[in-house]
């Protein structure tokens, strides 16, 4: 059976880039995780490890999708080899048949591990700069503060006195009702 394993780091990301690289292979079953590659504690990876059988082929877009740690990559590839399963790394152009994969896995896995460490370091630097310079530097953390519409106060009293309902109020200031209620909460909190 031909199986694909795909992983993206966050729920907001999508796996289409990986799916495109796997289009040339007849995939019978897909496993997709939306979690960090720093840990082996991933639901779909665990399910894949349990369900694969001898003779199966696992297709993975790149080494970094399986893991970003050389030790974890070695453990996983050895686990699958012991089960008689071959892993194909598309981007890097090799698989776990034979013994040459160990050398390539070590070198390329170290690159993936270093890449992850650099990303973590850059994020920390960005956060430190944002804390140091505040939002004026353009490095704001989180959502920007919401500015209430000028007309909110004008219509708020009419709404409170039941002269207009929430639907009319939201149309008058040009927002959805959910946003209107958030604005009211903010307005009352002032």
C-alpha positions in Angstrom: 0.0 0.0 0.0 1.2 3.5 -0.8 0.8 5.9 2.1 1.5 9.6 2.4 2.5 11.3 5.6 2.1 15.1 5.7 2.7 17.6 8.5 2.3 21.3 9.0 3.2 23.1 12.1 0.0 24.9 12.9 -3.7 24.5 12.2 -3.7 27.7 10.1 -1.2 26.3 7.6 -2.4 23.9 4.9 -0.7 21.0 3.4 -1.3 21.8 -0.3 2.4 22.3 -1.1 3.1 18.8 0.2 0.1 17.3 -1.7 1.4 18.8 -5.0 4.7 17.0 -4.6 2.9 13.8 -3.9 0.6 14.1 -6.9 2.9 11.8 -9.0 2.4 8.9 -6.7 -0.7 6.7 -6.4 -1.5 7.2 -2.7 -3.9 4.8 -1.2 -4.2 6.4 2.3 -3.1 9.8 3.8 -2.1 10.7 7.3 -1.9 14.5 8.1 -0.8 16.1 11.3 -1.1 19.7 12.2 1.5 20.0 14.9 5.1 20.8 15.5 7.8 18.5 14.2 9.9 18.9 17.4 7.9 16.1 19.1 7.0 12.5 18.1 3.7 13.0 20.0 1.5 13.4 16.9 -1.8 11.7 16.6 -1.6 10.8 12.9 2.0 9.7 13.1 1.1 7.4 16.0 -1.8 6.0 14.0 0.5 5.5 10.9 3.0 3.7 13.1 0.3 1.3 14.3 -1.4 0.7 11.0 1.5 0.2 8.5 2.3 -3.3 7.4 5.3 -5.1 5.8 5.7 -4.1 2.2 4.0 -0.6 2.6 5.6 2.5 1.1 5.4 5.8 3.0 5.8 8.9 0.8 6.9 12.1 2.6 7.5 15.5 0.9 10.7 16.2 2.8 12.7 15.0 5.8 11.6 18.0 7.9 7.9 16.9 7.6 8.8 13.6 9.4 10.9 15.3 12.1 13.2 18.2 12.9 15.5 16.2 15.2 18.2 13.8 14.0 17.6 11.3 16.9 13.8 11.2 16.2 14.4 10.7 12.5 16.7 7.8 13.2 14.2 6.2 15.6 11.3 6.6 13.2 13.2 5.3 10.1 14.5 2.3 12.1 11.0 1.6 13.5 9.6 1.5 10.0 12.5 -0.5 8.6 12.0 -3.1 11.3 8.3 -3.4 10.2 9.4 -3.9 6.6 8.2 -0.5 5.4 10.1 1.8 3.0 10.1 5.6 3.5 10.5 7.7 0.4 11.7 11.3 0.9 10.5 13.1 -2.3 12.3 16.4 -2.1 15.7 14.9 -1.1 15.3 12.0 -3.6 16.1 9.0 -1.5 14.4 6.2 0.4 15.2 3.9 3.3 16.1 0.8 1.1 19.8 -0.2 1.6 22.2 1.5 3.9 23.1 4.8 2.2 19.9 6.4 3.7 21.6 6.5 7.2 24.3 8.9 5.9 21.8 11.1 4.0 19.3 11.1 6.9 22.0 12.2 9.4 23.3 15.0 7.2 19.9 16.3 6.0 18.3 15.7 9.4 21.0 17.9 11.0 20.1 20.6 8.5 16.4 20.3 9.3 17.3 20.5 13.1 19.5 23.5 12.6 16.7 25.2 10.5 14.2 24.7 13.3 16.6 26.2 15.9 17.2 29.2 13.6 13.4 29.8 13.3 13.0 29.6 17.1 15.9 32.0 17.6 14.4 34.5 15.0 11.0 34.4 16.7 12.6 35.1 20.1 14.6 38.0 18.6 11.4 39.4 17.0 9.5 39.2 20.3 12.4 40.9 22.2 12.5 43.7 19.6 8.8 44.2 19.8 8.9 44.3 23.6 11.8 46.8 23.5 10.4 49.1 20.8 6.7 48.6 21.3 4.2 48.8 18.5 5.8 52.0 17.0 8.5 49.9 15.5 6.0 47.9 13.5 6.7 44.7 15.5 3.4 44.6 17.4 2.6 41.5 19.3 -0.9 40.2 19.0 -3.9 41.9 17.4 -3.8 45.6 17.0 -6.0 47.6 19.5 -9.5 48.0 18.0 -10.7 51.6 17.5 -14.4 52.0 18.2 -16.5 53.7 15.4 -17.3 57.3 16.2 -21.0 56.7 15.7 -21.1 54.0 18.4 -21.8 56.4 21.2 -24.5 58.2 19.2 -26.5 55.0 18.6 -25.6 53.2 21.8 -28.1 55.3 23.9 -30.8 54.7 21.3 -30.2 51.0 21.4 -30.1 51.0 25.3 -33.4 52.9 25.3 -34.8 50.3 22.8 -35.4 52.9 20.2 -33.5 50.7 17.7 -32.7 47.0 17.9 -29.3 45.3 17.6 -29.8 44.5 13.8 -30.5 48.2 13.1 -27.6 49.3 15.3 -25.1 47.0 13.6 -26.3 48.2 10.1 -26.0 51.8 11.2 -22.3 51.4 12.1 -21.6 48.9 9.4 -20.5 45.8 11.4 -21.9 42.3 12.2 -23.9 41.8 15.3 -21.1 39.8 16.9 -18.7 42.7 16.3 -21.4 45.1 17.6 -21.6 43.2 20.9 -17.8 43.2 21.2 -17.8 47.0 20.6 -20.6 47.5 23.2 -18.5 45.5 25.8 -15.5 47.7 25.0 -17.5 50.9 25.1 -19.1 50.0 28.5 -15.6 49.2 29.8 -14.3 52.7 29.1 
